[in-house]
Amino acid sequence: MKAKHILAAVLIFGMLVLPGCGKTKTVVLDTGDGGKVNVDVSQDGSAGKIEDGDSSIEYAEDMEWPADFMVGLSQPKGKITAVLKDEGTKACTVALSEMSEQDAKDYSAGLKALGYENGMNFSDAESVMYTGTGKDGATIMFAYNTTAKEATISYSPESAEEAEDGDAAQDAETEETES
């Protein structure tokens, strides 16, 4: 959690201080615990990347869909404005802007059609939300704000620990059945 707070502070620092420096400014910061944070920010502050070990945050006006992290998910309509990736867990969160409410509702319905279940499906005048778990153990969270016309999509594959726990539970069930 401490690393996430450091990344947030570095992002604010990058957006406020670095834009006036050259075309792209790169800064390497010591986290105090032996780690390093790399910060790259464009001159006008409209794009940047922050890397801390296995985690990274990128932001720009209109980015590409991170298909290698968002396994099996289609790119929603809207402009991708930020991508947060964790190389260690392969989890990813994408922020979008300029998405219509109907596109948000369609995307939410598409997640259900993909088999993400046992979560929450909610829609009102201010938001559209959908959470669920896939048959493979992956989890998805989609949230849309109708006023801002912005959305976030978070995807997390089943972790190795969860897979081991599931295998152990299945093994115990098999032994119980055989007895």
N, C-alpha and C positions, 0 to 999 in steps of 0.2 A: 504494500500500500504506500510505503514511503516513496518508492520509485515513482508512483503515479503523481504524488504531490510535487515531486521534483520536476517531473515532465511538465506539469501544469505551470509551475513557476517559470520554467525555462521558456515555454511557449509564450507566456505574457511578456517576458523579457525580450524575446526575439521579435515580437510584433511591435513593441514600443521603442526599443533602442536601436535595433539593427537596420531598419529600413533606409536610413540615410547613408549607409556605408557601401559604396561601390555597387556593381551589378548584383553580385551575390556575396554575402558575408558568411564565412564559416567560423564558428567558435567551438572550441572543445573545453568543456567545463568538468572539473573534478567534483564528484558527488560527495566527497568526504568519507566514503567507505571503500575507497579504492577503485570505484567505477568511474566511467567517463560518459559524458553526454555530449553528442555532436549536434550542433545546431547550424542549419543552413537556411538563410532567409534572403529572398529576393530584395532588390533595392526598394521597390515600392511596397514591400510587405505583403503582396498578394499571394505569394507562394512560399512554402517553406517545408523543411523536414527536420524532425528531431528524432535522434536515435539514442537509445539507452540499452546497450546489450542486445537482448532478443526483441525488444519492443521498439516500435517506431510510430510516429505520427506524421502524416503528410497532409498539407492543405494547399488548395489552389482553386482557381475559378471553375474548372471543368475537368475532372480527373477521369482516368480509366477505371473500369470495374475490376476489382481484384479477384478474378475468377479462380485463381490458384488457392485462394483462402475461402472464398464463398462457394464451397463445393456443392454443385448441383442446383445452385440458385441462379435464376435469371436476373439480369440487370433491370432494375425498375426504371420507369420513366422519371426524368428529373436530372439535374446537374449534380454530379458527385463533387462535394466541396472538401471532404476530409476522409482520410482512411487511417485507422489505427490498427496495427498488426502486432501480433505476438508470435514470433517465430518458434518459440518454445512450445506453446500449446496449440498453435495454428488457429487461434481465435482471432476474429476480426470484427471491427465495427466500421460502418460506412455512414457518413452524413450526407444528406441530399438537400437540395433546395429546388424551388420551382417545380414542385410536384402537385398535381391537381388532387382534389379529394377523391374523385372517381378512380384515378390511377392508384391511389393509396388503398382504396377498398378492393380494387381488382387484385393488387399485389397481395393483400392480406388473404383473400380467397384462394389465390394461387398457392400460398404457403400451406393452407389446409389441404388443398388438392395434392400437394407433394407428400402428404402423410405426417405433417407436424401436428401432433395432437396432445391431449392432456395438459393444456395450458389455459390461456385466456384469450377470448375473442370479444373485443369491446369497441363500440363506436357510438359517439354522441356528436353534438354540434361543434365541439372543440377538438376532438381527437379520434384517431383510429389506432387501435392497438391489437397486436396478435402475438402470443407466445406459444411455444410448443416444443415437443421433443420428437425427433424422428425415430424410426424403427432402428436406426443405427446408433442411437444414443446422442446424436447431435442435438443441440438446442438452438432455437432461433427466437429473437425478440425483434419485433417491428413496431415502431411508434411514429405516428404522424400528427403534426399540429396543423389544424385547419386554418388558423389565422396566419401563421408564418409561412405556410405551405412548405414546411420542412419535415424531413423524416430521418430516422436512424434505423439501421438494421444491424443487429449483432448476431454473429454466428459463432458457435463454439462446438467443435467436434467432440465426440466422447473422449475423455481423457484416458490415458493409459491406466491410471489408478481406478477409474470407474469401470473400465473394461475388465481389469483384474478382479474387482469386487463382483461384477456380474458373472464372470467365469466361476469364481469361488461359490457364489450362491447357486449357480446352475449345477456345479459338481456336487454340492451338498444335497440338492433336490434329487439328483440322479441316484446318489447313494441311498437316500431315504426310500426311494421308489424300489430299489433293488432289494432292500431288506425284507 
